[in-house]
Amino acid sequence: MTLFRTTTALCFCAFVTGCSTTGEGGSWWPFSKKDEPVAEVPKIDVKATQAWMDTYEPVLREAVKGSELQLDRKENVLIVTAPVDSSFNPDRPGMLMPRTLGPFTRVAKAVEGDTKTGVLVLGHADTSGAMETNRKLSQERAQAVGAIFRLSGLQRDRLMLKGVGSDSPRAANDSAQGRSLNRRVEIILTPQDTLLALLAQYSQPPVAVTQVAAAAPAEQVK
């Protein structure tokens, strides 16, 4: 398991183990109660998902070109990552810098007309400061990015937002570089049915974030 794959798994686990179903992101949550599955867990249509990714990967790469945003293709999702340090105002840490509005808007516009596309925006923090403060700030950052998708015309039932605080690090928090990597917002894009299936997969059965992290080998972040 690669580090990126582990991090993606942690993202979904962090989302499903602490998700509120409504709010700024709408109500896609496919369970009637936390960790209580519906009758049938949806399956991923791999062929359709890969065809979607083949279509949207070049479009999204063009959308983030020349910006601080980074696009990665991993398994069944495309992930746009925005580093907090260059994307958010240091004096108002929940507010996006003006120079990021163009790239985020281009990403949003690339998918807003496709009713089959789903978007999950995850805010992340490092371990500096109080846990609840970090979680609140990561939620505010997810909402700031999500607002651009809403303004572009993305319907509420296709957008989910979550601040996961420091629950899903991509690097160790024992250095300035590692903490900088962990402060980020991730935009996970995939067909809506695939996103629902992924969320169901990582909550059936429930898996604690710490268990996933413990099972993965330590790898060097490049």
C-alpha positions in Angstrom: 0.0 0.0 0.0 1.5 3.3 -1.0 1.5 6.3 1.3 -0.9 8.2 -1.0 -3.3 5.2 -1.0 -3.1 5.0 2.8 -3.8 8.7 3.1 -6.8 8.4 0.8 -8.1 5.6 2.9 -7.6 7.7 6.1 -9.5 10.5 4.4 -12.5 8.4 3.8 -12.3 6.7 7.2 -12.0 10.1 8.9 -15.0 11.3 6.9 -17.3 8.4 7.6 -16.5 7.9 11.3 -17.3 11.5 12.1 -19.6 12.8 9.4 -22.6 15.0 9.9 -25.1 14.5 7.1 -26.2 18.0 6.4 -24.9 21.6 6.6 -23.0 23.3 3.8 -22.5 20.1 1.9 -26.0 18.7 1.6 -27.1 15.2 2.6 -25.7 12.3 0.6 -25.0 10.1 3.6 -26.3 6.7 2.6 -26.9 5.4 6.2 -29.8 6.0 8.4 -27.6 6.0 11.5 -23.8 6.2 12.1 -22.2 2.9 11.1 -25.6 1.4 10.2 -25.6 0.2 6.6 -28.5 0.3 4.2 -29.6 -3.1 2.8 -27.1 -3.2 0.0 -23.7 -1.5 -0.1 -23.2 0.0 -3.6 -20.4 -1.3 -5.8 -18.0 0.7 -7.9 -18.4 0.5 -11.7 -14.7 0.4 -12.4 -15.1 0.7 -16.2 -17.4 3.7 -16.0 -15.2 5.3 -13.3 -12.0 5.0 -15.3 -13.7 6.3 -18.4 -14.9 9.4 -16.4 -11.3 9.8 -15.1 -9.9 9.6 -18.6 -12.2 12.4 -19.7 -11.7 14.7 -16.7 -8.0 14.2 -15.9 -6.7 16.4 -18.8 -9.5 18.9 -18.2 -8.5 19.3 -14.5 -4.8 19.3 -15.3 -5.4 22.3 -17.5 -7.5 23.9 -14.8 -4.8 23.8 -12.2 -1.9 24.6 -14.6 0.3 27.4 -13.4 -1.2 27.4 -9.9 -0.2 26.0 -6.5 -2.9 23.3 -6.8 -1.8 19.8 -7.5 -3.8 17.1 -9.3 -3.2 13.3 -8.6 -5.0 10.4 -10.2 -5.3 7.5 -7.7 -7.4 4.4 -8.2 -11.0 5.5 -8.6 -10.6 9.2 -7.8 -9.0 12.4 -9.0 -7.7 14.5 -6.1 -6.9 18.3 -6.3 -4.7 19.3 -3.3 -4.4 22.9 -2.2 -1.6 23.7 0.3 -2.9 25.9 3.0 0.2 28.0 3.3 0.0 29.4 -0.2 -3.8 29.3 -0.6 -5.2 30.9 2.6 -4.6 34.3 4.2 -2.2 34.0 7.1 -4.0 36.8 9.0 -7.4 35.3 8.4 -6.7 31.6 8.2 -10.1 30.6 7.0 -10.1 32.9 4.0 -8.7 32.1 0.6 -6.1 34.2 -1.0 -7.4 36.1 -4.1 -4.9 34.5 -6.4 -6.4 31.1 -5.7 -10.0 32.0 -6.8 -9.2 31.6 -10.5 -7.8 28.0 -10.2 -10.5 26.9 -7.9 -13.2 28.3 -10.1 -11.7 26.6 -13.1 -11.8 23.3 -11.3 -15.4 23.9 -10.2 -16.5 25.0 -13.7 -14.9 21.8 -15.2 -17.4 19.6 -13.4 -20.4 21.7 -12.5 -22.3 20.9 -15.7 -21.9 17.1 -15.3 -24.8 15.8 -13.1 -23.0 12.5 -12.6 -19.9 14.0 -10.9 -19.6 14.1 -7.2 -17.2 16.3 -5.1 -15.9 15.7 -1.6 -14.0 18.6 -0.1 -11.8 17.7 2.9 -10.0 20.3 5.1 -6.9 19.1 6.9 -4.8 20.6 9.7 -1.5 19.7 11.5 -1.3 18.9 15.1 -0.3 22.3 16.3 -2.8 23.9 18.7 -5.9 22.4 20.2 -7.6 19.5 18.5 -11.1 21.2 18.4 -9.6 24.4 17.1 -7.8 22.6 14.3 -11.0 20.7 13.4 -13.0 23.9 13.3 -10.4 25.7 11.2 -10.2 22.7 8.8 -14.0 22.8 8.4 -13.9 26.6 7.7 -11.3 26.0 5.0 -13.4 23.2 3.4 -16.4 25.5 3.4 -14.4 28.3 1.8 -13.4 26.0 -1.1 -16.9 24.5 -1.2 -18.4 27.9 -1.6 -16.7 28.3 -4.9 -18.2 25.1 -6.2 -21.6 26.3 -5.0 -21.2 29.7 -6.7 -20.2 28.0 -9.9 -23.5 26.2 -10.0 -22.7 22.8 -8.5 -25.9 21.4 -7.0 -25.9 20.8 -3.2 -26.7 17.1 -3.6 -23.4 16.6 -5.4 -21.2 18.3 -2.9 -20.0 17.2 0.5 -17.7 19.1 2.9 -15.8 17.9 6.0 -13.1 19.3 8.2 -11.1 16.3 9.6 -8.6 18.3 11.6 -5.3 16.4 12.0 -6.8 12.9 11.6 -5.4 12.2 8.2 -1.8 13.4 8.0 0.3 12.8 4.8 3.6 13.4 6.7 4.9 13.3 10.2 4.1 16.4 12.3 7.6 16.6 13.9 9.0 19.0 11.4 8.0 22.3 9.8 8.0 20.7 6.4 5.7 17.8 7.5 3.3 20.2 9.2 3.1 22.3 6.1 2.3 19.2 4.0 -0.5 18.3 6.4 -2.1 21.7 6.2 -4.1 21.3 3.1 -7.5 21.1 1.4 -8.3 18.1 -0.8 -11.0 18.1 -3.5 -11.9 14.5 -4.3 -13.7 14.2 -7.6 -15.3 11.0 -9.1 -18.7 9.9 -10.4 -21.3 10.4 -7.7 -22.1 6.7 -7.5 -18.5 5.8 -7.1 -18.1 8.3 -4.3 -21.1 6.9 -2.5 -19.7 3.4 -2.9 -16.3 4.5 -1.5 -17.9 6.1 1.5 -19.9 2.9 2.1 -16.8 0.7 1.6 -14.9 2.6 4.4 -17.8 2.3 6.8 -18.6 -1.4 6.3 -17.5 -2.5 8.7 -16.3 0.5 10.7 -12.5 0.9 10.8 -10.8 3.3 13.2 -8.4 5.7 11.6 -5.7 4.5 14.0 -6.2 0.9 12.9 -5.7 1.8 9.2 -2.6 3.9 10.1 -1.1 1.1 12.2 -1.6 -1.5 9.4 0.2 0.6 6.8 4.0 0.5 6.6 5.9 3.7 7.2 7.1 5.3 4.0 9.2 8.4 3.1 7.3 11.4 1.8 9.0 12.7 -1.3 
